[in-house]
Amino acid sequence: MRVAIVGVGWYGFKPSAPELSFREMMFEAAVRAYRDANIDPRRDVDAFISCQEDFWEGIAISDEFATEPIGGVLRPTMTIAGDGLQCVGQAYAMVKTGAFETIVVEAHAKPSDILSIQEIYELALDPQLRVLEVKNPLFQAGLDAVAYMRRSGARREHLALVAYKNKNRGLLNPRASHAAPVRLEDIMESETVIYPMGRHEIAGFTDVAINMVIASESKAKSYTDKPVWIEGVGWATELGSGVVEWHSWGRMPSMRTAGLMAYKQAGIENPLKQADFAEVEDRFSYMELLALEELGLGGVEGVPKLLESGYYHPKGGLPVNPSGGSLSLGVTLEATGLSRLLEAALQLRGEAGGVQLKGVKRAIVASWRGPPTYTSMVVVVSSS
């Protein structure tokens, strides 16, 4: 049984959406998704899944607020404290059982409402690090970046090239509120925020709500003539997640494991040759490079060399983050993975507007919950 994305909807994609609460944003995204899928959620949906985290919401048991905005009142509704792609994986598995035919997946973020985001990141740190009262709790990303550079041979210029590619590409995407016409030298010369990265290489935050309707093959064909097929899903957490002494610095084993899981389901043996583009994690510039390596998209030459050659550019052999990535669209907390998947789905439907690629049929989508966690998610999607 095949599984497809048959409807998508979103609201926001801007640094601040003061006009609506996060629940109202969820409602707006849901209405758009249901119209896109031509369904009535009260009649056609078997279950609803929301990916959200109490810490970000500032509300205990925040899943109590999920059902009403997305139409799940008195219906089977569940919440996953994780990235939106984990919700997609759950929905995919549920449809595969044959017990469910249509499932709604939702994730959202309203970081503009969070007054204590620094403290939330600090609370997530390993207890041994928390007592140090570090000035920037995201410093672990810098340690990973340096370790990756030493191991791979990537230079400071390679990290800047990622930001240059994604920031400028995002200018063509109306959802990319953090896009900017930056020069490579501007990036290289910018003040360091988290060594070795400057402000252009660290994604800002974005308010957004994203809703997707996922259905079995029989239902998909009755809902839409442009389904996006989910060929494989995978997610994994690195052993000892959050414990610094167990982390493989400069690597992301969870990304590699999740990718291999998704590839096996999709029948992919050579992802570099069997995918047309990729939407991957890039909330820090080095992470795009590391994600590509762990996903097996570096080939014999290696990721830095392929980046230099333009292979990952929109007109290259494997466009990476043709949407502009999180560096242009922003970090959307638990909706970050859904943001990457949304952009891939629009590409495969031929609806990506100014960032549309030609003749693309299959995409690899990968996300990461961000430091200090080491949980990764990968989805393979196609148009046929």
C-alpha positions in Angstrom: 0.0 0.0 0.0 1.4 3.4 -1.0 1.0 6.5 1.1 0.8 10.1 -0.2 0.6 13.7 0.8 -2.7 14.9 -0.7 -3.0 18.4 0.8 -0.9 21.1 2.3 -1.6 24.4 4.0 0.3 26.9 6.0 0.1 30.3 7.7 2.9 32.7 8.7 6.5 32.2 7.6 7.5 35.6 9.1 9.6 36.5 12.1 6.5 37.6 14.0 2.8 37.0 13.5 1.3 39.1 16.3 -2.1 39.2 14.6 -2.9 35.6 15.5 -2.3 33.2 18.4 -0.6 29.9 17.7 -4.0 28.2 17.9 -5.5 30.6 15.3 -2.4 30.0 13.1 -3.1 26.2 13.4 -6.7 26.8 12.3 -5.7 28.9 9.3 -3.2 26.3 8.1 -5.7 23.5 8.6 -8.4 25.3 6.6 -6.0 25.8 3.7 -4.8 22.1 3.8 -8.4 20.7 3.8 -9.4 22.9 0.9 -6.2 21.8 -1.0 -7.1 18.1 -0.4 -10.8 18.7 -1.0 -11.8 17.0 2.3 -14.1 17.6 5.2 -12.0 16.9 8.4 -15.1 15.9 10.3 -16.1 13.3 7.8 -13.0 12.2 5.9 -10.1 12.1 8.5 -9.5 9.0 10.6 -6.9 10.5 13.0 -5.0 13.7 13.8 -1.3 14.1 14.9 0.3 17.2 16.2 4.0 17.6 16.8 4.7 20.2 19.6 6.6 20.6 22.8 5.3 22.1 26.0 8.5 24.1 26.6 8.0 26.1 23.4 4.3 26.7 24.0 4.8 27.8 27.6 1.7 25.7 28.5 1.7 22.4 30.4 0.1 19.5 28.4 -0.2 21.8 25.3 -1.6 19.0 23.2 -5.0 19.8 24.9 -5.0 22.8 22.6 -4.3 20.9 19.4 -7.6 19.2 18.7 -10.0 22.2 18.3 -8.0 24.3 15.8 -7.4 21.4 13.4 -10.9 19.8 13.6 -10.0 16.8 15.8 -12.5 17.3 18.7 -13.9 14.0 19.8 -11.8 12.3 17.2 -8.6 10.2 17.6 -5.9 12.8 18.2 -2.3 12.3 19.4 0.7 14.5 20.1 4.4 13.8 19.6 7.0 15.9 21.3 9.3 16.0 18.3 10.0 17.4 14.9 7.1 17.5 12.4 8.8 14.8 10.3 8.3 12.4 13.2 4.6 13.0 12.9 4.8 12.2 9.2 6.6 9.0 10.1 3.9 8.0 12.5 1.2 8.8 10.0 3.0 6.8 7.3 3.2 3.8 9.6 -0.5 4.1 10.7 -1.7 4.1 7.1 0.6 1.2 6.2 -1.2 -0.9 8.9 -4.4 -0.6 6.9 -6.3 0.5 9.9 -6.3 4.2 8.9 -6.8 5.8 5.4 -6.6 9.5 6.0 -4.5 11.2 8.7 -3.8 14.9 9.3 -0.3 16.0 10.5 0.2 19.4 12.1 3.2 21.3 13.5 3.6 24.9 14.4 5.9 27.5 16.0 5.5 30.9 17.5 9.0 31.7 18.8 8.1 35.4 18.7 6.0 34.8 21.8 8.8 33.2 23.8 10.4 35.6 26.3 12.8 33.0 27.7 14.1 31.1 24.7 17.7 31.4 26.0 16.7 29.8 29.3 14.8 27.0 27.5 18.0 26.1 25.5 20.0 26.3 28.8 17.6 23.9 30.5 18.0 21.5 27.6 21.8 21.3 28.1 23.6 18.4 29.8 23.5 19.1 33.6 27.3 19.1 33.6 27.3 22.1 31.2 24.3 23.9 32.7 26.2 24.7 35.8 28.8 26.6 33.8 26.3 29.3 32.9 27.6 29.6 29.3 26.7 32.8 27.5 25.4 31.0 24.4 23.8 27.6 25.0 24.0 26.8 21.3 27.8 26.7 21.6 27.7 22.9 21.0 26.9 23.7 17.3 30.2 25.5 17.1 32.1 22.5 18.6 30.5 20.2 16.1 31.3 22.6 13.2 35.0 22.8 14.2 35.2 19.0 14.6 33.5 18.4 11.2 35.9 20.9 9.5 39.0 19.2 11.0 37.7 15.8 10.0 36.4 16.6 6.5 38.9 19.2 5.3 36.1 21.8 5.0 37.3 25.3 5.4 35.6 28.5 6.7 34.9 29.4 3.1 32.7 26.3 2.6 30.5 27.3 5.5 30.1 30.8 4.0 29.3 29.3 0.6 26.3 27.5 2.1 25.0 30.7 3.6 25.7 32.6 0.3 23.8 30.0 -1.7 20.8 29.7 0.5 20.4 33.4 1.6 20.4 34.6 -2.0 18.2 31.7 -3.3 15.6 32.6 -0.8 15.0 36.0 -2.4 13.0 34.1 -5.0 10.8 32.5 -2.3 7.9 34.5 -0.8 8.0 32.3 2.3 11.7 33.2 3.0 11.5 36.1 5.3 15.2 35.8 6.3 16.5 35.8 2.8 19.1 38.6 2.0 21.2 39.7 -1.0 24.5 39.0 0.8 28.0 38.9 -0.8 30.4 36.1 0.1 32.8 38.6 1.6 30.0 40.0 3.8 29.5 36.6 5.3 33.3 35.9 5.7 33.8 39.3 7.4 30.7 39.3 9.7 31.3 39.2 13.4 31.5 35.8 14.9 28.4 34.7 16.9 29.2 31.0 17.5 32.7 30.2 16.4 33.4 29.7 13.5 30.0 31.1 12.3 28.8 34.6 11.9 25.2 35.9 11.9 24.5 35.1 8.2 25.3 31.4 8.9 22.9 31.0 11.8 19.2 30.9 10.9 16.7 33.2 12.7 13.3 32.2 14.0 10.0 32.2 12.2 6.4 32.0 13.2 4.5 29.4 11.2 1.8 26.7 11.3 1.9 23.9 8.7 -0.8 21.2 8.1 -0.6 18.2 5.8 -3.1 15.6 4.8 -1.7 12.1 4.4 -3.7 9.3 2.8 -3.7 5.7 1.5 -3.3 5.1 -2.3 -7.0 4.5 -2.9 -8.0 7.6 -1.0 -5.2 9.7 -2.5 -6.5 9.1 -6.0 -10.0 10.2 -5.1 -8.7 13.4 -3.4 -6.2 14.8 -5.8 -4.6 14.3 -9.2 -1.2 15.5 -7.9 -0.3 13.3 -4.9 3.2 13.4 -3.5 4.2 9.8 -2.6 6.0 9.0 0.6 8.5 6.3 -0.4 10.3 5.9 2.9 10.7 7.4 6.3 13.3 7.1 9.0 14.2 8.6 12.4 16.8 7.9 15.0 18.3 9.3 18.2 22.0 9.2 18.9 23.0 7.0 21.9 23.2 9.2 24.9 21.5 12.2 23.2 22.4 15.4 25.0 25.3 13.8 26.9 28.4 15.4 25.6 30.9 12.7 26.5 28.9 10.2 24.3 28.5 12.4 21.3 30.4 11.7 18.1 31.7 15.2 17.5 31.7 16.4 13.9 29.3 13.6 12.9 25.6 12.9 13.1 25.1 9.1 13.4 21.3 9.7 13.9 21.1 11.3 10.4 23.0 8.5 8.8 20.8 5.8 10.5 17.6 7.6 9.6 18.7 8.0 6.0 19.5 4.4 5.6 16.1 3.4 7.0 14.3 5.7 4.6 16.5 4.6 1.6 15.8 0.9 2.3 12.0 1.5 2.3 12.3 3.6 -0.9 14.6 1.1 -2.7 17.4 3.6 -3.0 20.9 2.3 -3.3 22.7 5.4 -4.6 20.9 8.5 -3.3 23.3 10.8 -5.1 22.1 9.4 -8.4 18.5 8.5 -7.5 17.4 11.8 -6.1 16.7 15.0 -8.1 17.1 17.5 -5.2 17.3 17.6 -1.4 15.8 19.8 1.4 18.1 19.2 4.4 19.0 20.7 7.8 20.8 24.0 7.6 19.9 26.0 10.7 23.7 26.3 11.0 25.6 26.5 7.7 28.0 23.6 8.6 24.9 21.4 9.2 24.0 21.4 5.5 27.5 20.0 4.7 27.4 17.4 7.6 23.8 16.3 6.7 24.8 15.8 3.0 27.7 13.6 4.1 25.7 11.5 6.5 23.0 11.1 3.9 25.4 9.7 1.4 25.2 12.7 -0.9 28.9 13.5 -1.0 30.0 11.1 -3.7 33.7 10.2 -4.2 34.8 13.8 -4.3 33.3 14.7 -1.0 30.8 17.4 0.0 33.1 20.4 0.2 34.5 19.7 -3.3 31.0 19.2 -4.8 29.8 22.5 -3.1 32.8 24.4 -4.7 31.9 23.0 -8.1 28.3 24.2 -7.9 26.9 20.7 -7.8 24.5 21.6 -5.0 23.4 24.8 -6.6 19.9 25.2 -8.2 21.3 24.4 -11.7 23.8 21.8 -10.4 23.6 18.0 -10.4 21.8 17.8 -7.1 20.2 21.1 -6.0 20.2 21.3 -2.2 17.8 23.6 -0.4 16.5 25.2 -3.5 13.9 26.9 -1.3 16.6 28.8 0.5 16.5 26.4 3.5 16.1 27.4 7.1 18.8 30.1 6.6 16.2 31.9 4.5 12.9 30.5 5.8 13.9 30.5 9.4 13.9 27.9 12.2 10.3 26.9 13.0 11.0 24.8 16.1 9.0 21.6 15.9 7.7 22.6 12.4 11.2 22.8 10.9 11.0 19.3 9.3 7.5 20.0 7.9 8.8 23.3 6.5 11.5 21.3 4.5 8.9 18.7 3.4 6.4 21.4 2.4 9.0 23.0 0.1 9.8 19.5 -1.4 6.1 18.8 -1.9 5.5 22.1 -3.7 8.5 21.4 -5.9 7.2 17.9 -6.9 3.8 19.4 -7.6 5.3 22.1 -9.8 4.0 24.8 -7.5 7.2 26.2 -6.0 7.0 29.5 -7.9 10.2 31.5 -8.2 12.3 28.6 -6.8 10.8 25.9 -9.0 13.2 23.4 -10.5 12.7 21.7 -13.8 11.8 18.0 -14.2 12.2 16.9 -10.6 10.5 13.7 -9.5 12.2 12.6 -6.3 13.5 14.4 -3.2 15.3 13.6 0.0 14.1 15.6 3.0 16.1 15.7 6.3 15.7 17.5 9.6 17.3 17.7 13.1 15.8 18.9 16.3 18.8 21.1 16.9 21.4 21.3 19.8 21.7 19.9 22.3 19.6 17.0 20.9 20.8 14.4 18.4 17.6 13.2 16.9 17.3 13.2 13.1 14.5 12.5 10.6 14.6 11.6 6.9 11.7 11.3 4.4 12.0 10.3 0.7 9.1 11.6 -1.5 8.3 11.4 -5.2 5.8 12.6 -7.7 5.2 9.2 -9.4 
